[in-house]
Amino acid sequence: RPDFAFPKNRVAIFVDGCFWHSCPKHSNVPSHNRLFWRKKLDGNKARDVLVSMELRQQGWRVVRIWEHDLVKKPQSALRRVQHALVR
């Protein structure tokens, strides 16, 4: 489920946590129970791709924002959302 949905505009916004969604800048696999975590995190990434694809096939615009961008680049994240809403 998206973190924010705008049904009228058919826009779905996801805020992906760096750990849970394997951010390329900040993600790391815990050293304990590594096999479990690798499987869990890889499954999350695969589900993200599938969900985005399914929503797009249904005519939705999907915006995915990394957790760190809300802190470091909030204006950029906001512009991406605004752009999706007015398209």
One Martini backbone bead per residue (centre of mass of N, CA, C, O) as a GRO file, in nm:
protein
   87
    1ARG     BB    1   0.097   0.035   0.020
    2PRO     BB    2   0.072   0.346   0.015
    3ASP     BB    3   0.141   0.631   0.195
    4PHE     BB    4   0.015   0.792  -0.054
    5ALA     BB    5  -0.309   0.882  -0.196
    6PHE     BB    6  -0.448   1.005  -0.526
    7PRO     BB    7  -0.718   0.912  -0.688
    8LYS     BB    8  -0.792   1.150  -0.874
    9ASN     BB    9  -0.476   1.146  -0.990
   10ARG     BB   10  -0.333   0.871  -0.977
   11VAL     BB   11  -0.139   0.879  -0.706
   12ALA     BB   12   0.156   0.717  -0.573
   13ILE     BB   13   0.321   0.724  -0.254
   14PHE     BB   14   0.656   0.633  -0.160
   15VAL     BB   15   0.838   0.569   0.145
   16ASP     BB   16   1.162   0.453   0.151
   17GLY     BB   17   1.344   0.275   0.348
   18CYS     BB   18   1.673   0.215   0.359
   19PHE     BB   19   1.666  -0.066   0.483
   20TRP     BB   20   1.394  -0.213   0.374
   21HIS     BB   21   1.479  -0.111   0.049
   22SER     BB   22   1.783  -0.094  -0.026
   23CYS     BB   23   1.968   0.140  -0.028
   24PRO     BB   24   2.249   0.229  -0.211
   25LYS     BB   25   2.372   0.427   0.022
   26HIS     BB   26   2.257   0.277   0.326
   27SER     BB   27   2.266  -0.016   0.295
   28ASN     BB   28   2.261  -0.305   0.521
   29VAL     BB   29   2.355  -0.615   0.631
   30PRO     BB   30   2.329  -0.790   0.883
   31SER     BB   31   2.549  -1.006   1.049
   32HIS     BB   32   2.306  -1.134   1.167
   33ASN     BB   33   2.133  -1.347   0.991
   34ARG     BB   34   2.198  -1.295   0.681
   35LEU     BB   35   2.012  -1.477   0.513
   36PHE     BB   36   1.745  -1.365   0.610
   37TRP     BB   37   1.795  -1.064   0.530
   38ARG     BB   38   1.846  -1.102   0.233
   39LYS     BB   39   1.571  -1.226   0.167
   40LYS     BB   40   1.395  -0.998   0.278
   41LEU     BB   41   1.516  -0.756   0.111
   42ASP     BB   42   1.478  -0.881  -0.169
   43GLY     BB   43   1.170  -0.908  -0.141
   44ASN     BB   44   1.109  -0.609  -0.115
   45LYS     BB   45   1.221  -0.521  -0.390
   46ALA     BB   46   1.040  -0.703  -0.563
   47ARG     BB   47   0.772  -0.584  -0.460
   48ASP     BB   48   0.816  -0.295  -0.552
   49VAL     BB   49   0.823  -0.356  -0.852
   50LEU     BB   50   0.545  -0.493  -0.875
   51VAL     BB   51   0.368  -0.265  -0.761
   52SER     BB   52   0.449  -0.047  -0.963
   53MET     BB   53   0.364  -0.200  -1.217
   54GLU     BB   54   0.065  -0.244  -1.146
   55LEU     BB   55  -0.012   0.053  -1.114
   56ARG     BB   56   0.071   0.145  -1.399
   57GLN     BB   57  -0.126  -0.051  -1.547
   58GLN     BB   58  -0.373   0.117  -1.392
   59GLY     BB   59  -0.280   0.439  -1.428
   60TRP     BB   60  -0.057   0.507  -1.232
   61ARG     BB   61   0.142   0.716  -1.048
   62VAL     BB   62   0.480   0.665  -0.932
   63VAL     BB   63   0.634   0.756  -0.619
   64ARG     BB   64   0.974   0.732  -0.504
   65ILE     BB   65   1.107   0.791  -0.175
   66TRP     BB   66   1.366   0.845   0.010
   67GLU     BB   67   1.420   0.891   0.332
   68HIS     BB   68   1.678   1.078   0.302
   69ASP     BB   69   1.532   1.296   0.119
   70LEU     BB   70   1.352   1.422   0.344
   71VAL     BB   71   1.608   1.545   0.486
   72LYS     BB   72   1.814   1.648   0.247
   73LYS     BB   73   1.556   1.685   0.003
   74PRO     BB   74   1.259   1.810   0.043
   75GLN     BB   75   1.206   1.986  -0.212
   76SER     BB   76   1.247   1.764  -0.420
   77ALA     BB   77   1.027   1.576  -0.320
   78LEU     BB   78   0.796   1.778  -0.351
   79ARG     BB   79   0.826   1.824  -0.657
   80ARG     BB   80   0.763   1.535  -0.742
   81VAL     BB   81   0.478   1.534  -0.635
   82GLN     BB   82   0.368   1.782  -0.781
   83HIS     BB   83   0.424   1.680  -1.068
   84ALA     BB   84   0.238   1.429  -1.050
   85LEU     BB   85  -0.031   1.594  -0.988
   86VAL     BB   86  -0.023   1.782  -1.269
   87ARG     BB   87  -0.010   1.560  -1.509
   0.00000   0.00000   0.00000
